[in-house]
Amino acid sequence: MFREKAAFSFAIGGLVLAVASVGLQAQSIQLDREAPCQSLRPASAGGPLPSSPDVLVLRYLGRANYEVDYRGKVLLLDAYYDNSRPPFGEPFGIKETDITRADAILVGHTHGDHFLDAPAIAKRTGASVFLAPPGLKYLRDRGLVESQVKTVRGGETIQQDGYTIQTALGIHMPVAPADLADYRAFTAKTDPLTDDQQKQLVEWRKSQPIASVQDFDDPDSDTIYHGTIVYSITFDGGFRLVYSDTAGVLSNGERTLAESIHANGGKVDLAILGYLDGGFSVPRATQRTVARAKVWQPAIFLPSHHHDGEKAELPDMPTAPLFEALRDQVPQAHSVGLLYRAAVCVNTKTDDVFIGNYAR
């Protein structure tokens, strides 16, 4: 996307900026008139799907949650909605009970704030849930049938109806105990929880299905090195999307998958990559995310897990320093910052893009 010889339009807040095509003879689609591009309602919650088979719609649904709609398929990337539930929260307009449609749920890693809502949604919609072994017990304890549970460990190629999934074993974002302690001390002074919120926090932590410290040598319980999955999704039309919901250091598996795609002449049209740091070090987080973007070489970049809500355990990350670093060091990657529920609409044939941040 955004190639020199491709026509594209880029919209912020519903304003479309068009660039003339050079040597490109392809049918134009008025993206801003496509129903989902005019709406803030996700298809998973009853919103419209694109009418054209060449339009892909992507939405940001808080935390590391994204929705992808293409050719009648609705894919959920992570599943932890209703960010308003105590003790954390910043309501972004979607709750778990609102989700009524999904074909698949792809879980990046098996910490609670990334997949707690997966079994309820899967039971309601019939969606398959792809995730690493540490999350299996949680799904089964909540009654999800085995036919909907798809275990991935990294290195798989999985053919689905309309798209192909490739996986790589990633590494979860490292959070040094001292960094976490310093951040919690900082937030306690600047934005303290009330006594009631403190009690809610204790109960919330008890509800988490995966402990923050696991046996690193046990693939079935360790999320850090065995339970973090990076996904490459290639649709039958050729559009390729990469998804990572954590900001850990680049793994050998992730690098190998990216290099294999590029070596075979493939491209990455859009990448959603983690941008976070437990110690709230913007330079450190920027360095890790830029390093990952250099490997994937996406045409469009979106951040993941950079905004957790008002009372989150982890900090909200400013995107301007990251976007500026990407502009300088990965110039082919055009960064997009989305508002909650906003639609990125892509004409997968011509590389036109419309961003409906202020759609109604």
N, C-alpha and C positions, 0 to 999 in steps of 0.2 A: 504493500500500500504506500501511497504517497510517492510513487516513483516519478522520475522526471518525464517519462513518456506516457504517464497515465493521467486521465482526467480525474479530478477529485473535487469534492466540496467538503468544507469543514465548517461545522456550525458550533457556536457557543451560545447557549441560551436561545436557541431557535433561529439565530441569524446564520444564514448560509453564505459562505465565501466560496466562490467558484473559481477554478483555475482551468484555462483552456487546455484541451487535449492536444497531444502532438502525435500524429500518426496513429490514432486509436479509433477504430470503427467498431463501436459496440453500442448496444441499445441503452439509452439512458433511462433511469428510474427516478421519479420524483420522490426521494426518500422522505422528505418532510411531509408528504401527503399519505404515506403508508400509515395505517391506523395505529400500530404499536409505537410508531415514532412520534405520534401526537399525544400519547397517553403515558401516564406515570404508573399505570396498573400492570404488574407483571402478568405474563401469560399463565404462570403457575397459580396465580390467584384469580383467574377468570378473565384476565385481560386479553386483548386481541393478538393474534399471530399475524406475521407478514403475509400479504396476499401473493407477492411475487416469490417464486422459488429461488431467486437470486439475492434475496435480502436476508441478512443475518442480523438478529437483534440481541444485544447483550445489555444486562442491567446490573447495577451495583445494589446489593441488598444488605449493606452493613457488615461490619467485621470483615471476614474474608469471604462472604457470600456473594456469588454472582449467579445470574441466570442466563442461559444461552438458548435462543429460539431460532430454529432453522429447519425449513422444509418439513414442518409439522412436528418436529421433535422439540421437547422442552427438557433441557439438562440443567440440573442444579449442581453448582460447584460449592461444596460444603453445605451444611444445613444446621444453622443455629440462629433462629430468628427471634422475634420479640425481645429486642434488646432493652425493653422497658421493664422487664421483670427484675425484682429486687435481688441484690442490693445495687446492682449496676444499672446503667441504662441511659439510652438516648433513643426514644421512640423514632423509628424510621418508616412507620406506616405499614409494616407487614408482620403478622404473627404466624406462629406455626399452624394455628387452626385455619388460617386464610388459604393455605396451600392445598389446592385440590387437583392439580395436574402436574405430573412429572413422569418422564420416561426413564430417567436414571439420575442417581445422586452419586457424585464423585467426591469422596472425602480425602482431603489432602493429608491430614494427620489426625490422630485419634485422641486429641485432648477435647474435653467437654465442650469448649466454646467453638468447636468446629463441626460437631456431629450429634449433639444431644437430641436434636429434633428429627434425625434421619429415620429411626424406626417408626415413629408415629406417621410421618409423611409417607414413607414407603408402604405402610399398611393401608393407608387411605387411598393411595394412587396406584399401587401395584408396581412402583418403580424398583428397579434393581439398585442395590447399594454396593458400590465399589469402595473397599477400604482394606487397610493392612490388618494383620492378625490381632494386635492389641485391642481393637474395638469389637471383636467378634462376640465376646461374652455379653457385652452391653446390648447388642442387637438381639441376641438369642434370649436373654433374660426378659426382654420386652416383647417376646412372642413373634418376632419376624421369621417367616418361613424360610427354610434353607434355600429354596429356589430363587429367592430374591437377594441372597447374600453372595457377593462376588469377592472372594479373597484375592488380593494382589500383594505381591512382595517386591515388585520392581523387576523390570526386564520383560514383562509380558507384552504381547501384541494381541488385542482382543477385537474381533470383528463384530460389529453391531449393525443393526438395520439402519443404514444411512450414514454410518461413520465408523471409523476405526480408532481404537484407543491404544496408545503405546504408553508404557509406564517406566519410570526410573525410580530407584530408591534414593531418596534425598536425605538430608540431615536437618533436624529441627533446629530452630534458632537457639543458640546457646545463651543462657541467662545465668550469669555469675551470681551466687548468693549475695555477695556484697552489693552488686548493682541493684538487685531486687530490694534489698533492705534499705538502701539509700533512696530509691524511688518511693517506696512506701512511706518512709519518713518524710520525704518532701511533700507528698500528696496529703499526708496526715496534717501537715501544717497549713498548706495552701487551700485544700478542699476537704476538710475533715468530714468523716461519716458521723451521723448522729448515733446515739446509743441503739436505736431501733435498727438502723442500717448495719451497725456492727454485728448485731445478733443475726440479721439476715445473711450477712457475709459468712458467718460461721456455718449456718445451715446450708448455704449454697456450696461451700467447699466440701461439706460432707456428701453432697449429692453428686459430686464429680466422679464419673466412672473410672477415670484413669488418674492415678497418682502422679504427682509432678516428678517423682524420683522412682525409677524402675530398675530392674536388674538389666544392665546394659548388655549382658551376655545372653539374654533370653529373647529370641526374636518374637515370641508370642506375648511378651509383656512390655517390651521396651519400645516407646514411641520415638525417642530421640534419634536412634540410629537404625531401627528396624521398622518403624511405624509411620514414616513420613514418605509420601508418594508424590512424585511430580508427574503430571499427565500431559501428553500431547494428543490432541483430538483432531483427526483429519476427516473432514466431511467428504462425502462422495463427490461433491462438486469441486473439491480440491482445496478449499479453505482450511487452513491449519491454525489451531489455537493451542497455546501452552498455558498451563495453570499450575502455580505453586502457591500454597497458602502459608508459607513460613519464610523466614529471612535467615535461615542457617547458611553456613558456608557451602560453597558449591561442592557437590559430591562427584565422585568419579562416574557413578551411574548416570547422573544428569548430564555431565559433560559428554559422555559417550553417546547418549541418545541424541543430543543436539548435533554433535559432529556427524553422526550417521545420517541425519536428515540433510544437512548441508552437503555432505559428500556425494549424495545421490541426486544432487540438483534441486533439492527441496528448499522451501522457504517457510518462514514463520510469519503468518499474516498479523497475528495479534498475540501478545504475551501478557498474562497477569502474574506478576511476580511479587513476592513478599517484600515489604518495606517496614522494618520494625527493629527496635533495639530495647532490650529490657532495662538498660541503664540510661535510656533516653540520650544516647550519643548519636546525634544526627550525622556527623562525619563518618562514624563507623558503619551505621546503617546504609548510608549512601554508597560507601565503598563496596559493601557486599552486594547491594542490588545492582549497581553499575557493572560489577564483575560478572554477575549472572546475565545481565542484558547483553553484554559483549559476546557471550557464548551463544545465546539464542538468536541474536540479531533480528529482533522483531521489527516489523514495519510500524506497528502501533504498540504502545506500552501503557498498561494500567497498573496501579499499585494494589497490593493486597494486604489486609490486616494492619493498615496504617491508621485506621480510625475505629476505636473500640467503644466509644460512648463516654458519657459524662463521668460515670463512677467506675470506670474500668480499672482492672489491676495493672494494665500496661498503658504506656503513654500514647497519646495521639501524636503522630509524626507529621511535621510540616513537609509538604510536597515540593514547594518551590526550590529548595536546595537540590533535591533529587532531580527534578525536571531540568534544572540548569546544567547539572553534571551530565545528564544523559544527552542534552543538546550538544554539549561540547565533546563528549567522549564516544557517544553512540549516535551520530547525527542522523542515521537513517530511521531511528526509532522516534516517532512522534508521540509525545506524552499526552495523555488525556486524564483529566481529573473530573470525576463524576460526582454529582449530587445523588443522595439516596433515591433509588427507583428510576433514575434517569436512564434513557435508552441511548445506546450507541448503535446506529443503524448503518449497515455496510452493504453496498452493492458488490457482491463477491465477484462479479464479472468485470466491472470497470474501476473498482477501487474507490468509488465515491463513498463519502462518509458524512453522516448527519448526527449531531449530538443534541438530543432533546432535553437539556437540563431544565428548561422551563416550560415543557409541554403541559398541556391541560387535558 
